[in-house]
Amino acid sequence: MSELSGKIAVVTGGGRGIGRASALALAQEGAAVAITGRNQTVLDAVRDEIMANGGTAFAITCDVADPAAVSTAFETIRTTLGPITILVNNAGITASIKFTDMDVETWEHIMRVNASGPFFCCKAVVPDMLAQQWGRIINIASIAALYGLPYSSAYSASKHALLGLTRSLALELVRANITANAICPGWVETDMLQEAVANIAEKTGRTAEEARASLLSQAHQQRVVTPDEVAAVIVRLTSPTNTNTNGEAITIA
Ligand code: NAP
């Protein structure tokens, strides 16, 4: 029997990038996986891929910035698949903006999606986890949760907030066998990286290759991480045998 057999997982932003890789990996381990995001077509494609591999999946749209939408979508997932005991808070956005150009709307939107969104999703699943006396919360933060990045004040502040939420939940829930951990990737090969490269190239007049090289110069391993590498850490953190890793910020860079 697979390690996550019988477990129900939700991956937010599961239609592409790190979320897609995580959904596929959790399904491979036997979990039934609900994939959420704002685009039903891309979610359906991941659901179909999981089911073609013999797994169980459910795709439903949900904007994590909207608490009512989160509540409705998670209730539908619960009714369709069962009590949710694995949550991957992956949905996230960024914007490269000089602090002097940062407006209130952009600041609040980034904070809402990256920090409040995971709070809304945790509120929706923690009662299930408490009832089951078992749960795994994995928050996809960033190296920007550990130190500030220039032109990323809102992103960095939101990821620091997500790490703070992770650490509090870890202490509050551990006696119910619920762990909460954050993963802090450096640059990962997804649309977010492509957009950052295009943005730097546009603003600085550099070629895409030069822009990519400037981002990579910050990477610890001097290379881009793959979504599958992040997914492998997520799977490790969800393992029922992994009871001691709690409240950690795991860097992959
Ligand atoms: P991505 O390809 O841009 O994926 C972002 C995902 O978030 C998409 O599935 C998107 O789905 C979803 N999303 C965005 N806003 C949403 C909202 N309001 N409600 C629901 N879903 C929403 O980028 P990625 O790299 O895979 O990003 C995943 C996570 O990793 C993010 O939290 C990001 O901050 C973090 N991260 C990425 C990197 C990197 O270098 N790529 C590094 C460190 C951390 P829809 O647009 O279809 O709704």
Residues whose N, C-alpha, C, O or C-beta is under 5 A from the ligand:
A	BS01	NAP	G13 G14 G15 R16 G17 I18 G19 G37 R38 N39 C62 D63 V64 A65 N90 A91 G92 I93 V113 I140 A141 S142 P185 G186 W187 V188 T190 D191 M192 L193
